[in-house]
Amino acid sequence: MLSLLSLFVLFIISSYVVFHEKKINKIQYFLKKIGNILSYKTKKVPLSVNFHFTRKCNYECGFCFHTAKTSYLAPIEDSKYALKKLADAGMKKINFAGGEPFLYPKYLEELMRYCKLVLKVESVSIVSNGSKIKYDFLKRNKDYLDILAISCDSFDESVNKKIGRGTGKHVEKLSDISHWCREFGIKFKLNTVVNAYNKSEDMNENISKIAPFRWKCFQVLILENENGGGEGALRDAREFIVTDQEFEEFIQRHSEQKCIVPEPNNLMKNSYLILDEYLRFLNCTNNDKTPSESLLDVPVEKALMQAGWDQEAFIGRSGIYDWSKQPSNTCGNNQAKELEW
């Protein structure tokens, strides 16, 4: 027979299970994430892919490092084929980017739905400048979009104009989109490039008001064949460069924002798995973008070997986080930040 002490212990455990089921689920979630990370460190898995399916953009940001060198847009079935291969190889998150992805809303919408409904991808996200986003698009696709990230480098429109981001209504549209995201349960994210024109700005008040669940702050990055000003480059971003110290001062000025995720150049350059418009990974290890063979022609594993992707750096910069939809979108109640690795 069980002793009184054993019965007491069983009672305590059963009570904990009944009344703290959510906590147990959270522990199981953590254990699963730890197991995933251990496996990712021993084998390259395209867990999170950034698909820049177009290079075309309606903005002229002076520091852009993925410039409009071509106007090519892959046939939709080719893109689906590549995404299927990636999902079969372990992709859990797809991020659609550009250029400006909302220049092709029907194309974007079809890929979003394909990833969610057919491939069962955990997370679908989009990075946009926001100018072409419409309320009806978000309403129609709210079930197929987990995260919408808007690029905003200043809350002073005169600075945005100097950078080349819009014509004076960028912040107003940003506010509208943040409200739409909350209405439809889409996680709202903000991306900021820290550069020579905004390095001294204090954004704390505006960030607190707009309350993104995640605020990525990038140090402006130079890639020779994109924005380095040399032969073949479409941009010369050298006037936008900030020192490591200037970048750190910007981060410290906003350290009270719990949603802030800093990304200096040393973390950013090789930690993103970028798929271009020709369905090739882009290798940035030599300060340019050297394409791999296309996923239309080779297995994912072979293309990954040519990608120059630093998987440990991806994990180290909190590339794995709670990227599926959650009820809260606010910076002050930032669930995603708790789950970063």
Buried (B, 14 or more C-beta within 10 A) or exposed (E): EEEEEEEEEEEEEEEEEEEEEEEEEEEEEEEEBEEBBEEBEEEBBBBBBBBBBBBBBEBEBBBBBBBBBEEEBBEBEBBBBBBBBBBEBBBBBBBBBBBBBBBBBEBBBBBBBBBBEEBEBBBBBBBBBBBBBEEEBBEEBBBBBBBBBBBBBBBBBEBBBBBBBBEEEBBEBBEEBBEBBBEBBBBBBBBBBBBBBBBEBEBEEBBBEBBBBBBBBBBBBBBBBBBBEEEEBEBBBBEBBBEEEBBBBBBEBBEEBBBBBBBBBEBBBBBBBBBBBBBBBBBBEEEBBBBBBBBBEBEBEEBBBBBBBBBEBBBEBBBBBBBBBBEBBBBEBBBBBEBBB
